[in-house]
Every structure is written in structure tokens, then in C-alpha cells.
Amino acid sequence: MDIDNIKNKLKRFAQERDWEQFHSHKNFAMAIAGEVGELSEINMVTMKVYFSF
């Protein structure tokens, strides 16, 4: 499979389910912000474990 074939299959998959209504710049930015928050939390806990005396 080449990358164009995979991209076309993913696009068709999303179109069949009408997922494009959820793919806005705002929703993408909000999803990234949520993921960054989760990663920051993991990093905070890890830093506390390694640097607690």
C-alpha cells in the first residue's frame, strides 16, 4: 500500500461517517491542548518522583 492509497481510504472512512463536521481548526486546537495538558501532568509527576528528597 502506498501513502496516497491509505490517505484516500481514511478520507472515505471519515466521509462515510460524516466525521468532517468535527474537523475544524478550533476542534483540532482544543484536542491538541488537551493532549498537551495530559503530557504535562505526566511530566510533573515524573519530575516529582525523580527529584523528591
Backbone bond lengths (Angstrom), bond angles and torsions (degrees), N, CA, C in turn:
res aa  C-N    CA-C-N  psi(-1)  N-CA   C-N-CA  omega(-1)  CA-C   N-CA-C  phi
1 M - - - 1.453 - - 1.517 110.18 -
2 D 1.303 117.31 136.43 1.455 119.98 175.26 1.533 109.95 -98.97
3 I 1.307 115.28 167.67 1.476 120.81 -173.93 1.527 112.02 -63.68
4 D 1.322 118.02 -37.19 1.469 120.40 178.99 1.522 111.56 -63.92
5 N 1.314 116.72 -38.45 1.467 121.15 178.09 1.532 110.49 -64.43
6 I 1.309 115.96 -42.98 1.475 120.22 179.02 1.525 110.55 -64.40
7 K 1.348 116.88 -44.02 1.464 120.62 179.44 1.526 111.27 -61.71
8 N 1.323 116.84 -41.14 1.468 120.49 178.64 1.528 111.52 -64.79
9 K 1.327 116.80 -40.60 1.473 120.13 178.67 1.524 111.16 -65.35
10 L 1.330 116.70 -40.87 1.468 119.86 178.27 1.522 111.55 -65.55
11 K 1.334 116.64 -40.96 1.460 120.35 178.99 1.526 110.63 -63.63
12 R 1.328 116.60 -44.46 1.467 120.78 178.20 1.530 110.77 -62.29
13 F 1.324 116.76 -42.24 1.460 122.55 179.04 1.529 110.23 -57.71
14 A 1.346 116.76 -46.50 1.466 120.97 -179.80 1.530 111.17 -68.10
15 Q 1.325 117.46 -39.40 1.467 120.89 -179.92 1.524 111.54 -64.76
16 E 1.325 117.12 -39.47 1.468 120.72 179.53 1.527 111.61 -62.62
17 R 1.324 117.01 -27.70 1.468 121.48 -177.88 1.529 112.42 -101.96
18 D 1.328 117.10 3.00 1.467 123.47 -179.14 1.522 111.57 57.49
19 W 1.308 116.80 39.62 1.457 121.88 179.92 1.514 111.92 -79.08
20 E 1.318 118.24 -14.79 1.459 120.49 -177.41 1.530 112.20 -61.33
21 Q 1.325 117.67 -23.87 1.460 120.45 178.40 1.522 111.79 -63.66
22 F 1.322 117.33 -21.74 1.465 121.81 -178.82 1.522 112.56 -95.81
23 H 1.319 118.17 -5.46 1.458 121.78 -174.64 1.522 111.30 -97.88
24 S 1.312 115.99 71.31 1.459 120.85 176.14 1.532 108.46 -109.33
25 H 1.318 116.83 165.87 1.463 120.66 178.18 1.529 110.48 -61.61
26 K 1.325 115.67 -38.41 1.467 120.11 -179.74 1.532 110.54 -63.16
27 N 1.320 117.07 -47.59 1.464 120.02 -178.93 1.521 111.62 -64.91
28 F 1.339 116.04 -37.43 1.461 119.90 177.92 1.526 110.44 -64.06
29 A 1.333 117.03 -44.89 1.464 121.31 179.49 1.530 110.95 -63.52
30 M 1.321 117.13 -39.75 1.465 120.32 179.65 1.529 110.93 -66.89
31 A 1.315 116.91 -38.79 1.469 120.61 178.52 1.526 110.99 -65.49
32 I 1.329 116.28 -42.07 1.470 119.86 178.45 1.525 110.33 -63.70
33 A 1.337 116.61 -42.64 1.465 120.37 179.92 1.528 110.64 -60.68
34 G 1.318 116.60 -40.40 1.464 120.16 178.24 1.519 112.02 -63.71
35 E 1.329 116.03 -42.24 1.464 120.26 179.33 1.527 110.96 -66.08
36 V 1.331 116.84 -39.92 1.467 120.92 178.42 1.528 109.87 -62.30
37 G 1.320 116.70 -40.69 1.459 120.36 177.58 1.519 112.26 -61.03
38 E 1.326 116.43 -42.82 1.468 120.04 178.92 1.524 111.21 -65.10
39 L 1.336 116.90 -42.16 1.462 119.70 178.60 1.526 111.73 -66.23
40 S 1.326 116.78 -36.59 1.459 120.62 177.88 1.521 110.77 -64.30
41 E 1.313 116.12 -39.34 1.466 119.83 179.04 1.521 110.60 -63.16
42 I 1.313 116.47 -44.36 1.467 120.64 178.71 1.529 109.78 -61.23
43 N 1.326 116.08 -42.51 1.459 120.37 -179.90 1.524 111.12 -64.13
44 M 1.329 117.73 -40.45 1.463 121.22 179.06 1.522 110.96 -61.92
45 V 1.325 116.50 -45.91 1.460 120.59 -179.19 1.518 110.02 -63.93
46 T 1.323 116.67 -42.56 1.460 121.06 179.87 1.522 110.73 -62.55
47 M 1.327 116.63 -43.60 1.464 120.04 -179.71 1.523 110.85 -64.68
48 K 1.321 118.18 -37.53 1.466 121.09 179.44 1.527 110.58 -65.55
49 V 1.325 116.67 -38.12 1.464 120.61 -179.18 1.526 109.82 -67.69
50 Y 1.318 117.79 -45.04 1.453 121.07 -176.03 1.530 113.28 -74.86
51 F 1.323 117.65 -29.71 1.456 119.21 -173.35 1.529 113.07 -112.93
52 S 1.319 118.04 15.37 1.466 118.77 175.92 1.531 108.95 -86.24
53 F 1.326 116.25 139.81 1.463 120.16 -177.76 1.488 110.12 -112.82
